[in-house]
């Protein structure tokens, strides 16, 4: 449906036109003059106007804004990535520093123990089987282990293939049903 300035819309009710007595009947019904408007001479090639094409939503200002935002995002991407990598490295170094400080505390405690004469004498007796000159020390060789620990030591002391072969032999000795 094309709209024209001189034609009333079919959807709207027509407003009564004000005319003088000599104008009545002289104009065709299509070309009634509205109040406040004069008659216009038809222009050559002027007919019903084509519908205006919808305006594009992307204007030049929006395009420039998008380019600027992309440039800002790209220029910030590398520094942000470096910042995150440096924070990760700082966190790793902080954890490493804490582990080293714990290890340092343990070594300082061990140093204090090694500086005491009583601890050194005890370690010499236990590890090296040394005996002070005033005492008589006895070392028992081939001491049988306690009964609860004997089975565990036997199982863990034998290689896996010997345990496997012994289980096969025990299976062969089992009575048949």
N, C-alpha and C positions, 0 to 999 in steps of 0.2 A: 504494500500500500504506500503510495507516494503522497507526501504532504505538500501542499502549495499554500502560498500566502493568500491566494484569492479564493480558495475553495474551503468551505467549512468542513470540519471533520464529521464523519458519519457517526462517530461514537458520541460526540457531544451534542446536546440540544442546541438548536440555532437560537441565537439572540435576535430579538426583533430589531430590524434595521430602521434607521431614521432617514426618511427621504422627503424631498419636497414633492409637491403635487405634479410638477412637470416631469420629474424623473421617474415616476411610477410607470412601469411598463416599458420604459425605453431600454433598460439594461437587460441583457439575458440573465437568467437566474444563476448562471455560473460565476458571473463577474460582478457581484454585488460589492459595493464599496462599504468598508467598515468605517465607523466614526474615527476620525483622526488620521485617516489614510487617504491619499489622493490616488487618482488613477495613474498607473504607470504604463508607459508605452512598452510593448513587448520587444525584447532585444532579439537580435538575430541569433538563432541557434539556441535560444533559451527555451527550454521545455522543462519537463519535470527533472529536478536535480537528482543525480544518482545518490544513493545512500552513502554517507561518509564512511570510509574504511576505518575500522577500529584502530586506534592509536597504539603503537607498540609500547609495551610496558618497559622495555629496556631503552632508557634514554641515554644520551651521551654522558650526563652527569653520573648516572648509575654505573655505566661502564668504567668511567674514570675511578669512581669509588671502589669498584670491585678490583681494579688493577692495583690501586694503592693498598687495599687490604691484603691482597695476595703478596705484594712486595714486602709489606710489614711482616706477614707471617713467615715468608721465606727468609727474611733477614734475621728473624728471631729464632728460627728452627735450630741452627747450628750452635749458637751460644747456649740455648736451653739444653740441648743434648750434651754439650760439654759440661755444663753445670751439674747435670744428673750423673754423668760419669765421674766427675770429681767428688761429688757427695758419696757415691758408692765406694770410691777408693778411700776416702776419709773414714768411712764406717769400717771398712776392712782393716785399715791401719789401726784404728782405735781398738778393735777386737784383738788384733795381734799384740798391741801394747798391753792390754789387760792380761792376756795369756802370759806374756813375758814377765809382767810384774808378779803374777802368781808363782811362776817358776822361780823367779828371783827370791821370793819369800821362802820357798821350800829350800832352796840352796843355802840361804842364810841360816835357816834352822839347822840344816845338816852341818854347816861350818861350825856353828856353836857346839854341836854335839862332838864333832871331831876335835875341837879345841879342848874338851874336857878329858883329863887323864883316865878317869874311871870308865868312860865309854870306849876309849881306845883299848884299855886292858880287856874289857869284856869282849870286844870284837876279836882281839887276838886269841883269846881262849876259845871262842865259838868257831871262828872261821879257820884259823891256822893251827888249832889244837896246841897252843903254847901253854906252858905252865909256869907260874911264878916260882922263883928259886926256893922259897920257904915252904911250898905246898907239894903234896904228892898228888898227881893227877892220873886218872885211869881212863883209857879209851876202850870201849867195848866194840870189837869188830864183829860184823855179821850179826847184828842185833835183829831178832825177828820183829817185824812190824806188828802193831796191835791187830787183833783179829778183824775188826770192822774195816780197817783200811787195807788189809792184805788183798782182798778180792778186787778192790778198785785199783790198786797199784798194779796188780797182775793184768787186768784188762787193758788199762791205759798204756802199760809198758810193752805189750806185744804188738807187732805190726798187724795191720788189717788182714793181710793175706794169710797169716798163721791162724788168726781167729776164724777166718772163713773156712780154712781147711779143717780146723778142729770141729767146727759145727757140722761139716760134712761127715766126718768120722763118727760123731755122736749120732747123726741121723741113720747111718748104716747099722750101728749097734742097737738101735731101737727095736723092740720085739714086733714082729708082724702080727697083725690082727687076724 
